[in-house]
Amino acid sequence: MKVLFILFTSLFGGFLGMLLSRFFIPKNAGLAGGAEVLMYGIIGLVVALILAIFIKNRLSANTLKTATFVLAGFNLAFVIWMFLKMNASKSEGNNSPEPPKREVTSPGE
């Protein structure tokens, strides 16, 4: 159970770091924005991993089990939310209007 607690806490920290990155990354970051989101996710994962290693020995067995299930639920909810958000953005992209057609004329006209 301790290993699952560390795993789920680390994943939660990574997800939280990626979500909070929107407050620190400027809108004009361009292509570097994706790398910055990944960096914040990795920082969150490492910080949560270190905290989980220190916290796991201080929690009782029942508290550790409850915390593991709660973190698993949060991680599952986040993955489902991201999946739904990606599907919604894909379906919005398919409904975009087609660009106007250009008339082809010969050079002499």
C-alpha contacts under 8 A as a table, 3 or more apart, distances in Angstrom:
res1	aa1	res2	aa2	distance
1	M	4	L	5.18
1	M	5	F	6.16
1	M	64	L	7.53
1	M	65	K	6.77
1	M	68	T	7.58
2	K	5	F	4.98
2	K	6	I	6.27
2	K	56	K	6.41
2	K	64	L	7.42
3	V	6	I	5.16
3	V	7	L	6.15
4	L	7	L	4.94
4	L	8	F	5.96
4	L	68	T	6.74
5	F	8	F	5.33
5	F	9	T	5.92
5	F	52	A	7.33
5	F	56	K	7.48
5	F	64	L	7.16
5	F	65	K	7.95
5	F	67	A	7.34
5	F	68	T	4.92
5	F	71	L	7.82
6	I	9	T	5.17
6	I	10	S	6.03
6	I	49	L	6.34
6	I	52	A	5.34
6	I	53	I	6.59
6	I	56	K	7.63
7	L	10	S	5.22
7	L	11	L	6.25
7	L	49	L	7.74
8	F	11	L	5.09
8	F	12	F	6.03
8	F	68	T	6.85
8	F	71	L	5.80
8	F	72	A	5.96
8	F	75	N	7.20
9	T	12	F	5.05
9	T	13	G	6.12
9	T	48	A	6.04
9	T	49	L	6.74
9	T	52	A	6.36
9	T	68	T	7.93
9	T	71	L	6.50
10	S	13	G	5.04
10	S	14	G	6.22
10	S	44	G	7.73
10	S	45	L	4.83
10	S	46	V	6.98
10	S	47	V	7.89
10	S	48	A	4.97
10	S	49	L	4.87
10	S	52	A	7.45
11	L	14	G	5.05
11	L	15	F	6.16
11	L	45	L	6.22
11	L	75	N	7.07
12	F	15	F	5.12
12	F	16	L	5.98
12	F	45	L	7.43
12	F	48	A	7.72
12	F	71	L	6.97
12	F	74	F	7.39
12	F	75	N	6.04
13	G	16	L	5.02
13	G	17	G	6.00
13	G	41	G	7.45
13	G	44	G	4.71
13	G	45	L	4.75
13	G	46	V	7.79
13	G	47	V	7.22
13	G	48	A	5.07
13	G	49	L	7.83
14	G	17	G	5.07
14	G	18	M	6.26
14	G	40	Y	7.62
14	G	41	G	4.33
14	G	42	I	5.90
14	G	43	I	7.20
14	G	44	G	4.63
14	G	45	L	4.10
14	G	46	V	7.83
14	G	48	A	7.70
15	F	18	M	5.16
15	F	19	L	6.19
15	F	41	G	6.22
15	F	44	G	7.58
15	F	45	L	7.83
15	F	75	N	7.99
15	F	78	F	7.77
16	L	19	L	5.07
16	L	20	L	6.06
16	L	41	G	7.24
16	L	44	G	6.78
17	G	20	L	5.21
17	G	21	S	6.10
17	G	37	V	7.96
17	G	40	Y	5.16
17	G	41	G	4.54
17	G	42	I	7.53
17	G	43	I	6.99
17	G	44	G	4.64
17	G	45	L	7.44
18	M	21	S	5.17
18	M	22	R	7.57
18	M	37	V	5.42
18	M	38	L	6.77
18	M	40	Y	5.63
18	M	41	G	4.55
18	M	44	G	7.73
19	L	22	R	6.28
20	L	23	F	5.85
20	L	24	F	7.48
21	S	24	F	5.25
21	S	25	I	6.09
21	S	36	E	7.75
21	S	37	V	5.85
21	S	40	Y	6.11
22	R	25	I	5.52
22	R	26	P	7.85
22	R	37	V	7.83
23	F	26	P	7.87
25	I	29	A	6.88
25	I	33	G	6.79
25	I	36	E	7.27
25	I	37	V	7.94
26	P	29	A	5.59
27	K	30	G	7.53
29	A	32	A	5.64
29	A	33	G	5.10
30	G	33	G	5.72
31	L	34	G	6.28
31	L	35	A	7.71
32	A	35	A	5.30
32	A	36	E	6.25
33	G	36	E	5.02
33	G	37	V	6.18
34	G	37	V	5.13
34	G	38	L	6.29
35	A	38	L	5.05
35	A	39	M	6.16
36	E	39	M	4.93
36	E	40	Y	6.25
37	V	40	Y	5.21
37	V	41	G	6.18
38	L	41	G	4.97
38	L	42	I	6.21
39	M	42	I	5.15
39	M	43	I	6.18
40	Y	43	I	5.04
40	Y	44	G	6.09
41	G	44	G	5.11
41	G	45	L	6.10
42	I	45	L	4.95
42	I	46	V	6.16
43	I	46	V	5.25
43	I	47	V	6.17
44	G	47	V	5.22
44	G	48	A	6.03
45	L	48	A	5.21
45	L	49	L	5.99
46	V	49	L	4.97
46	V	50	I	6.26
47	V	50	I	5.30
47	V	51	L	6.26
48	A	51	L	5.04
48	A	52	A	5.92
49	L	52	A	5.11
49	L	53	I	6.23
50	I	53	I	5.27
50	I	54	F	6.53
51	L	54	F	5.27
51	L	55	I	6.02
52	A	55	I	5.01
52	A	56	K	5.81
53	I	56	K	5.64
53	I	57	N	7.61
54	F	57	N	6.56
54	F	58	R	7.54
55	I	58	R	5.35
55	I	59	L	6.61
56	K	59	L	5.68
56	K	64	L	7.14
57	N	60	S	7.88
59	L	63	T	5.99
59	L	64	L	5.73
60	S	63	T	5.26
60	S	64	L	5.98
61	A	64	L	5.11
61	A	65	K	6.12
62	N	65	K	5.11
62	N	66	T	6.15
63	T	66	T	5.09
63	T	67	A	5.98
64	L	67	A	5.12
64	L	68	T	6.04
65	K	68	T	5.13
65	K	69	F	6.36
66	T	69	F	5.27
66	T	70	V	6.19
67	A	70	V	5.07
67	A	71	L	6.04
68	T	71	L	5.19
68	T	72	A	6.05
69	F	72	A	4.98
69	F	73	G	6.17
70	V	73	G	5.08
70	V	74	F	6.29
71	L	74	F	5.00
71	L	75	N	6.10
72	A	75	N	5.13
72	A	76	L	6.08
73	G	76	L	5.09
73	G	77	A	6.02
74	F	77	A	5.08
74	F	78	F	6.12
75	N	78	F	5.10
75	N	79	V	6.26
76	L	79	V	5.17
76	L	80	I	6.21
77	A	80	I	5.15
77	A	81	W	6.03
78	F	81	W	5.01
78	F	82	M	6.14
79	V	82	M	5.18
79	V	83	F	6.13
80	I	83	F	5.03
80	I	84	L	6.18
81	W	84	L	5.20
81	W	85	K	6.07
82	M	85	K	4.97
82	M	86	M	6.07
83	F	86	M	5.22
83	F	87	N	6.24
84	L	87	N	5.11
84	L	88	A	6.11
85	K	88	A	5.10
85	K	89	S	6.25
86	M	89	S	5.16
86	M	90	K	6.19
87	N	90	K	5.08
87	N	91	S	6.20
88	A	91	S	5.19
88	A	92	E	6.19
89	S	92	E	5.08
89	S	93	G	6.26
90	K	93	G	5.14
90	K	94	N	6.60
91	S	94	N	5.25
91	S	95	N	6.74
92	E	95	N	5.40
92	E	96	S	6.93
93	G	96	S	5.64
105	T	109	E	6.83
106	S	109	E	5.79
